[in-house]
Amino acid sequence: MTYVVPIIIAAIAITLLGMGWGALNNYRNNLSIAEANKSKVDSILLAYNIDYELKLDFIKTFHEGLKVKSDLRFKIRKG
């Protein structure tokens, strides 16, 4: 009976640790997919001598969620 509390605490800790690792692995997988897609777009734009500039502004208000304002500009290189 004295080992019940530590076993419950250990089970909760293992569960929370598993949830944390799962979220981290999901983030890493999504990041690697996004980087692969970005490198494909960059290689295509490089072939056509096109540069781009992306500006992101994160706007946080008190009662609303996070809003993202983006500005994407393309530049054609000569030569």
Phi, psi and omega in degrees: 000334182282345181266000184290315182295312178297327178292319178296316179297318179295320179295318177295318180296317180294321178297313180295322178296319177296321177295320178295315179295324178297316179295320179295316179294322177297316178298316180296320179295315179296323178294318180293324177293316180296319179294322178295317178295320180295320180293326176295314179296318179298320181291323178292316179295326177295323179295329180260012179056047180241130174253160176218156178229126181243125179241124180244133174239126178261120184249120181244123176255169187290313186258348182256173178282183180284131177248146180241126176253125184240149177223112182246124181233136178253144178229131178264122179278143178263140174128000000 
